[in-house]
Amino acid sequence: MKKTTLSLPSVKSLLILLISCLVLRFISLSLYPLMDTTEARYGEMARIMFETGDWITPMFDYNIPFWGKPPIFTWLSSLGFSLFGINEFAARVPHLVVGLGVIYLVYLLAKEVFHSVKMGLFSAVILASTFSFILLSGAVMTDTALTFSITLSMISFWQAWSNKGKHWGYLFFVGLALGMLSKGPLAVVLIGISLTLWLLPHGRWKRLWNILPWGYGSLLCLVLFVPWYAIAELKTPGFLDYFIIGEHIKRFIVSGWQGDLYGTAHERTRGTIWVYAFTAMLPWSPILLWQWIRSLKEGKDTEESSDGFGSFLLLWVMAPLLLFSFSGNILASYTMPCLPAAALLLSHLHHQRPLSNWVYKIGFITPALLIILVGALHLDLIHPKSQQAILSIWERQSEAKESDLFYLHKRPFSGQYYSSGKAQKRIGNLSTWLPSQQHAFFIVQSQNDATNYPNWICLERGKTTKEILFLCQKN
C-alpha cells in the first residue's frame, strides 16, 4: 500500500483539484440559462409542479401529465424553487447535491476497500474531475438521481457481501426504490445485469440468499416506491401502460419509436453508446484503457484478488454499455451510471500497477475547461440554446403583463419556462387563429421568417441573433 500511496499526487493536490471542480461548478449554476431541450423541459415541469402544488404528477404542460419519467427530478428542482425562488441556481443545485452524494459514496467505498483515506480521496477526485459527471451533476436531468440510486445499491451490495453490517443490506433495497422513483425499472435492470454476471462465476450466487435481508428489504423497497406508482395511475389512468410498456420495452427495441408522446426518439446507430462512454469518461478514459491493456499484456485481468472486486467494478461499468448497445434510442447521458464504477476501477488498477503521480495531474484539465465553457456561455461567446435573452427583453416591455405572448411555429421549452408558462404556440396558418385574436400580442419569430399579420400593426421591440420580438396591435 505504501508504494501505491506514494505514487499518487499529494493530499494537498487532490484536495485542490476536488475543491476546484466542486466550487467552480457550484458558482457556475447561475451563470447561464436553462437550455433546450432537456434542461428547459424538466425545469419547466418542476416550475409547474411548484406553481400548482401538485407533487404527484409531473406536467408536460398545464393539465397535460408527463408519463415519461418518475418524479424525483421534478421533486428536486421544485424543492430548489421552494428554497431559493425560481431561477437557474435553484433548479440546478439540488441535482449537484445529489452528485456530491455519489462522490461521497465512492470515497467511502474506496477508503474501506483500499484501507486508505488517500485512496478514497483519489477515487472521489477522479469522479469529480470526470468532465461529463461534473457537468451533468449540475444539470436539470434525471440521470444524476439514477446514478445515485445505482451507486447506493451497488456499493451497499458490496459492503453487505463483505460483512460490513446489516444496514448495508437494507440500503441496497433503498437504492432500488430510489431508482424506481428516479427512472423506473431501468435502474433495477442495470443493477441486475451487473450482479447477475458477477454472481454466476465461482459459485458466488450460493451466498446471495444469506447476505441480503430479502424479506424485510423487499418490503421496505415496495413501501418506498409503490405508493407513488399507484397514486399516479389512479390520478391519470394509462400511466403504467405507457411508462412500463412504451418507455421500457418499445423505446428500447424499436429504433425511431414513434409512440413518444412528448418529443422524438433519439435514434442512433446501435453501438454508439461505446463512443459516448469513452467521451464521457474524459480526461480519464485513455488512462483507464491503458491500465487495462497493461493488465492484458501481462496475461492478467482486473481481478487479481480473491474477493472479485475488480470484476465487480468492471461489470458495473459494462452493464449500461451492454444494455444500450442493443438500443437505437440513446443519449450521451445514458453513460452516467458507469462513471462512479469507472473511477473506482481506475483506482483499483492503479493499486495493482501504480503510474507516476504526474499522470494524474491531467485532472486539472477539468476545472480549466469548466472556466472556459461557462465563461463562453455567460459572455455569450457561445450562444446558448435558450429563449432567456429574447424573453428578458419581453419582460421589460410595459405591455408585457396585459398582452398575450406567442411563438410562431414552435414554442421551445425555455420559452415556456422563462415566460412562467405564459408563452403559447401559434401556427403559420394565420387564418386559424388571427381573426379571433382580440387583444394586443407579442410574438417571437425567427429573423428569417417574413410572416406579416394583416390588419395588425407589428413593431419590433427587440431581437437576438436568431429571434425577433414584435408587439402587434390592431390597426
N, C-alpha and C positions, 0 to 999 in steps of 0.2 A: 504493500500500500504506500510505503514511503516514496518509492520510485514514481508511482503513478501520481501522487500528490505533488511532488516536486516538479513534474513535467507540466503541470497546469500553470496558467497565469496566477499571479498573486491574488490573495483575497481582496486586496485593495483594487486591483484591476477589474476583477469580477464584479465587485460592488459598483464601481464607477460605470461599467457597461450596463449592468442591470438597472441602476437608478436612472441613467441617461435615457434608456429606452422607455422606461415607465413614465418618467416625468415629462419627457417630450411628447409622448402620446397623450398624456393627461392634458397638457397645455393645448395640444392641437385640436381637441374635441370641439372647441367652439370657433375654430378659425376658418372653417369652410362649410358650405351649406350641405344639407341632406341632398344626396344626388339620386337621380333617376337611374335605374328603375327601382332596385331593391330597397335601398335605404329610405327613399322618399315614400314608397308604398307602405313599408312596415311602420315608418314614423307616422304616417297619416292614420293608419289603423289604430295605433296607440293614442294618437290625439283624439280620435273619435271615441275610443274607449274612455279616456279621461273626461271628455266633454259630456258624454251621455251617462257615465256611471255604470255602464253595462260591462262588468268584468267577467262575463261568461263567454260571450260570442264575439270574437274579433270581427269587425265590419270592414268589408272591401270598400264600401261607400255607405252613406246613411241608408239604413234599412236593407242593406244587401249583405248577408252573412258571408264570412270568409271561411270556407271549409278546407282550405289547403294546408293549414298548419294548426297544431295545438297552440295554446295561448301564452306560453311563458314569454315569448319575445315581446308580446304586447304588454304583458304584466310588468316586465322590466322597464320599458320606456315610459309606460303610464305612471309607474312609481316615481321615475325621474321627474316627470312633469308635476307630480304632486309635491315634490320636494323643492324643485328649482324653477318652476314655471315652464312654459312651452318654448323651448329653444334647443339648439343643436346639442349643447353640453348636456342638458337634461335627458335628451333622447338617447345619447350615446354612453354616458358614464356608467349606468348600471351594467351594460354589457362589458365594459372594461373591468369592472369589479369582478364579474364572473370570470373573465380571463385571468385576473390576478389569482382567483381561487384555483384555476388549473395549474398555474405556475407554482403555487404553494404545495399542491398535491404532488407534483413532480419533485419538488425539493424534498418533501418528507420521505418519499419512497427511495430516492437516490441516497439520502443521508442514512437511511436504515439499511439498505442493501449493501452499500459500499463502506459502511461504518465510518463515515467521514462527512463532517459538515461542509468541507470544501468541495467534495464531490457533489453533495446536494446543491450547493450554490452554483457549481459549474453546470449542472443539468438545468437548473432554473434559468441561468443566463442564456444557455443555448436556445431554450424555448422562447424566452422573451425577446431575443435578438433574431429569431426567425422572422423574416420580413413580413410574410403573409399572416403569421399569427398575431403579431403586434398590430397590424393594420386591421385585420378582421375583428380582433377583440374590442376595438373601439368603434365598431360599426353597428348599425341597427340591422341585425340579421338574426337568423335562427341558429346559425352554426356554432356560435360560442357556447350557448346553453347546451346544445347537443354534445359538444366536445367535453364540457364539464361533466355531463352525465356519464358519458362513456369512460372518461378518465377516473371518475369516482368509483364506478363499478369494477373496472379492470384493476385498479390499484387496491381496492378493498378485497377483491378476489385473491390477489397475490398475498396480501397480508394475512388473510384467513388461511390460505394454503400453507403459509409459513408459521402458522400457530401464534400469531401476534395478538390475539384477543378475540373474543366472541363478537364484540361490537363491529368488527370489520365485516363479518358475515351479514349483519343487518344493514350496514352501509352499502353493501353490494346491491341489495334489493331496493334501497332508497335511490341509488343511481339508476336502476332500471325504471323506477316510477318517474323520476325526473326526465329520463329520456322519452318516455311515453308522453309527457307533457311538453316536451320541447320540440320533438319532431316525429313522434309516433313510433310505430313498430320498427322503423329503420334502426333505431338505437338498439333494440333487442336483437335484431338480425346481425348487426355488426359485432356486437359483443358475443353472440352465439357462434359466429363464424370463427372468430379468434380463439375462443375457448375450446370449441369442438376440435379444431385442427391441432391444438396443443395437447388436449387431453387424450386423444386416441393413441399416440405412440407410447411405448414403455408401460402400458397399463395404468397410466395416470388416472384414467376415468374411474378406477376402482375406489379411489379415495374421495371422489366427488361427493358422494352422499353423506360423508361424515364431516365435511369441513364447513358446510353452509347450513343455516337453520331453515331448511326448506319449508317447513310448515308455517311457523310464525313469520318468517321472512317473506314468503309469498303472500300471506295475509296482509302484512304491512304494505307491500307493494300495491296490492289491489286497493286497499283502503286509501292510498295516496292518489292514485290516478283514475280509478273507475268512476268516482262521483262526477268529475268534470265531464267525462265522455257521456255518461248517462244524462246529465242535465243538458249538455249541448245538443244531444239527439232529441230530447223532449222539447227543447225550445225551438229548434229548427230541424224538423224531420227531414231525413235524407243525408245528413252529415256523415253518418257512419258508412253508408254505401259509397259516397263519393270519396271520402278520405281513405278508407281501407282498400276498396277495390280499385278506384280510379288512381289515386295518388301513389299507392304502393304496389300495384300489380300492372295496370295498363301503362302508367307512366314509365315503368321500368322496362317492360318487354316490347312496347310499341314505339318505334322510333318516330319522332314527329307527332306524337299523340295529339289528336285533335279534340280531346274531351276536356281540356283545361278550361275551366270557367273564368279564369282570372288573367289570362295572358296567352303567351305562346310557349310551346315546349322548346327546350334548349337543345336542339338537335345537333349532335356532334358525331364525328367518326368514332366508332367503337374502339376503345383502347386509348383514347385521348387522355383519360384520367392519369396515365403514367407520365405524360408530359407535364400535366398540371402539377403532379406530385413533385417532380424534380424542381419545377419552378417555385412551388410553394415552400419548399424546404431551404431555399437560398437564404443566406450565403453558405449554409452548412451542407447542402446536398453533395457537392463534389468531395468534401472530406469524408462524409458518411460512405459514399460509394467507394472511395479509395481505401478506407479502412476495411470494408467488406472484401474488396479484391485482395488486399493483403492477406486476409484470413484464408481465402480460397487458394491463393498461391502456396500457402504453407500446408495445404491439404486439410485444413480445419474449417469449422463453420462458426457461427455466432454462439454456439452452445458452450463448449469448453468448461462446463461446470455441471455438477451433478444435479443441481436444483432446476435446471432448464430455464433459467431466467432469460438467457439470450434469445432462445427460440420463442419464448413468451412475448418478448418485445417485438421480435420480427413479425410474428403472426398478427400482433396488434396493428403494426404498421400496414401489413399486407391486406387485411380484411376489407377496408373500403376500396382498395385498388382492385382486388379480385372481383368484388361485387359489381363495381361500376364499370369494369372492363366490358361487361355484357350489356350495359345500358347505353342507349343512344341519346338520353336526355340528362345532361350533366352540366355542372358549373364548376369553375376552378375551386370555389369554396368547399366543395364536397370532400376535398382532401384534408380539411382542417382536423378531423378526428385522428389523423395519422401523426400529427405534429408532436404531441406530448410523448408518444412512444418513440418517435424518431430522435427526440432529444435524449431520452433515456438510453436508447440503443447506441447513440454516438458515445455517450459516457461509458457504457458497457464495453464497447470496442476500444475506447481509449484505455480503460482499465486493463484490458488484455495486452494491448500493444500501444504504449504511450507515444505520442508525437511530441515534437518540440513545442514549448508553450507559445512561441511566436506565431505558430499556425493558427491558433485560436483567437488571435487578435483581429482576424478577419471579421469578427462580430461587430467591430466598431464601424463597419460599413453601414450598419442598420441605422444608428442614430443620425449619421450624416445624410443618408437617403431620406429619412423622415423629415429632417430640416429642409432639404431641397424640395421634396414633393409638396409638403404642406405649405411651405413658403410660396411656391409657384402657384398653388391653388388660392392662397389668401391674397396674393398680389395680382391675381387674375392673369398671370403669365400662361397658365393653363386654364382654359375656360371650363369650369365645372359644368357637368350636365345637370343643370338645375335652373328653376324659374325664380330663384330668390332675387336676382338682380332686377328683373323686369317688374316683379311684384313689390319690391321695395319702392320703386317709382310709383306704382299704383297706390300704395298705402299713403303716400304723401299728397295725393290729389284731394282737394276739398270735397269733390263729388263722390269719393270712394264709398262712403257709408250709404248713400242714398241710391246709388246706381248699381245695376247688375254688372257682373263680371263674366265674360265669356272667353272661351278659347275656340278658335276656328279650326275645325277638322279633328284636332286631337288635344285632349287635356292631359298633360303629364301629371304624374302623382305629386311631384313637387309643386305644381301649380295649385293643386288642391290643398296641400299641406300649408304652403306659405300664404294662402288666402283664407286660412281657417275654415276650409270647406265651402267657401262662397263661390269659387270658380265653377262654371258649368261648361259642358261641351256643346258646341253648335256646329252643324254640318255645313258644307259649302253650298248645298241647295237652299238658297235663301228663302224660296217660296214656302218652305215647310215651317219656318219659324219667324221670319222677319215681319210679315204682315200682322201677326198677333202681338208683336212687341210694343208695349205701351210706354215704357219708361226709358230714359237715357241709359246707355250701357257702355261699359268699357269692353274692348275686345282685343285680345292678343293674337297676332297672326305672324307668320313668317315674313321676313323682309322681302322674300322672293314672291310673296303672294300679292297679287294685284286686285283682290276682291274689292268691289265697291258695294255700297249699301244704298239702293235707290230711296229717295225721299228722306234721307238722313244726312246730316252734316257731320262728318267724322274728321276730327282734328287730332293730329299726332300729339301725344303727351309724353313720349319717351321711347327710347329704343336701346337695345343691347346689340351685340354682334350678330345675333340671329333673329331676334323678335322685335316687333314694334307694337306699341300700345296706343290705341286710338280711344278717344271718347266720342261717342256718336249720340247726337241729339236730333230730334225730329225737325225737319225743315219747316 
